[in-house]
Amino acid sequence: MFDIGFWEITVIAVVALLVVGPKELPTLLRTVGAMVKKVRRFVREAKADLDEEINKVDELKRRMAKEAEIAELHKNIELDAEKPAIPVRSSTGNVKGAGETRQASGPEKSTDGQSAEASVQPPYGSNK
């Protein structure tokens, strides 16, 4: 972590012994140990919080990508719905534009000039 070797620790211990004294050195070491423990706990909790937030962001990115995919599919479905399923040909043989539909203009005429509805006969045994 700090890349401190054995000799560096020995020098720090000798200086601390000379500055603080032999009576106060155990108390100082306990205090430093407690501080190091608190710092480690803080770093561990901060790292866990950051990891949790990163996971939330990744999940949000996945959901947004899925929503974009769904929106694209809806857009494609709407475009497909606007196109006629069967191309409709006009009397000139050209295909009519997308969105145009053939509408019924009344009863169809048969070849002999009568309407198609009039040429339908009632079933056998009917009173009509």
C-alpha positions as CSV (number, residue, x, y, z in Angstrom):
1,M,0.0,0.0,0.0
2,F,2.5,2.6,1.1
3,D,5.5,0.4,0.1
4,I,7.1,0.8,3.5
5,G,9.9,-1.7,4.3
6,F,11.2,-3.1,7.6
7,W,13.9,-0.5,8.1
8,E,11.5,2.4,7.5
9,I,9.1,1.0,10.2
10,T,12.0,0.6,12.6
11,V,13.1,4.3,12.1
12,I,9.5,5.5,12.7
13,A,9.3,3.4,15.9
14,V,12.6,4.7,17.3
15,V,11.5,8.3,16.5
16,A,8.1,7.8,18.1
17,L,9.8,6.2,21.2
18,L,12.1,9.2,21.6
19,V,9.4,11.8,21.0
20,V,6.5,10.3,23.0
21,G,8.4,8.3,25.6
22,P,8.1,4.7,26.8
23,K,5.1,5.4,29.1
24,E,2.8,7.0,26.4
25,L,3.9,4.8,23.5
26,P,1.3,1.9,24.1
27,T,-1.5,4.5,24.4
28,L,-0.4,6.1,21.1
29,L,-0.2,2.8,19.4
30,R,-3.8,1.9,20.5
31,T,-5.0,5.3,19.3
32,V,-3.3,4.9,15.9
33,G,-4.7,1.4,15.6
34,A,-8.2,2.6,16.3
35,M,-7.8,5.4,13.7
36,V,-6.5,2.9,11.1
37,K,-9.5,0.6,11.9
38,K,-12.0,3.5,11.4
39,V,-10.3,4.6,8.2
40,R,-10.4,1.0,6.8
41,R,-14.1,0.7,7.8
42,F,-14.9,4.1,6.1
43,V,-13.1,3.0,2.9
44,R,-14.8,-0.4,2.8
45,E,-18.3,1.2,3.3
46,A,-17.5,3.9,0.7
47,K,-16.4,1.3,-1.8
48,A,-19.5,-0.8,-1.1
49,D,-21.7,2.3,-1.7
50,L,-19.9,3.1,-4.9
51,D,-20.3,-0.5,-6.1
52,E,-24.0,-0.4,-5.4
53,E,-24.4,2.9,-7.3
54,I,-22.5,1.5,-10.2
55,N,-24.7,-1.6,-10.3
56,K,-27.8,0.7,-10.2
57,V,-26.4,2.7,-13.2
58,D,-25.7,-0.5,-15.1
59,E,-29.2,-1.7,-14.5
60,L,-30.6,1.7,-15.6
61,K,-28.5,1.5,-18.8
62,R,-29.9,-2.1,-19.5
63,R,-33.5,-0.9,-18.9
64,M,-33.0,2.1,-21.1
65,A,-31.6,0.0,-23.9
66,K,-34.5,-2.4,-23.6
67,E,-37.0,0.5,-23.7
68,A,-35.3,1.9,-26.8
69,E,-35.5,-1.6,-28.4
70,I,-39.2,-1.8,-27.5
71,A,-39.8,1.7,-28.9
72,E,-38.1,0.8,-32.1
73,L,-40.3,-2.3,-32.4
74,H,-43.4,-0.2,-31.8
75,K,-42.3,2.2,-34.5
76,N,-41.7,-0.7,-36.9
77,I,-45.1,-2.1,-36.1
78,E,-46.8,1.3,-36.8
79,L,-45.0,1.6,-40.1
80,D,-46.0,-1.9,-41.1
81,A,-49.7,-1.1,-40.1
82,E,-49.7,1.8,-42.5
83,K,-48.8,-0.3,-45.5
84,P,-51.6,-2.4,-47.1
85,A,-51.3,-6.1,-46.5
86,I,-52.3,-6.8,-50.1
87,P,-51.4,-4.4,-52.9
88,V,-54.5,-2.9,-54.5
89,R,-54.3,-2.3,-58.3
90,S,-56.2,0.4,-60.0
91,S,-57.9,0.0,-63.4
92,T,-54.7,1.1,-65.1
93,G,-52.8,-1.7,-63.5
94,N,-50.7,0.5,-61.2
95,V,-50.5,-0.3,-57.5
96,K,-52.2,2.4,-55.4
97,G,-50.1,4.2,-52.8
98,A,-49.7,3.1,-49.2
99,G,-52.7,3.9,-47.0
100,E,-55.3,3.8,-49.8
101,T,-57.9,1.2,-49.5
102,R,-60.6,-0.1,-51.8
103,Q,-64.1,0.9,-50.6
104,A,-67.4,-0.7,-51.6
105,S,-69.4,1.7,-53.8
106,G,-72.7,0.0,-53.4
107,P,-74.2,-3.3,-54.8
108,E,-72.1,-4.9,-57.5
109,K,-73.6,-5.4,-61.0
110,S,-73.6,-8.8,-62.5
111,T,-72.9,-9.4,-66.2
112,D,-76.6,-9.3,-67.2
113,G,-77.1,-5.8,-65.7
114,Q,-78.9,-6.9,-62.6
115,S,-77.5,-6.2,-59.1
116,A,-75.8,-9.0,-57.4
117,E,-78.3,-8.8,-54.5
118,A,-81.2,-9.2,-56.8
119,S,-79.8,-12.3,-58.5
120,V,-79.6,-14.2,-55.2
121,Q,-82.5,-16.6,-54.9
122,P,-84.1,-17.7,-51.7
123,P,-83.3,-21.3,-50.6
124,Y,-85.7,-24.1,-51.7
125,G,-88.8,-24.4,-49.6
126,S,-88.7,-20.8,-48.4
127,N,-91.9,-18.6,-48.5
128,K,-90.3,-15.7,-50.3
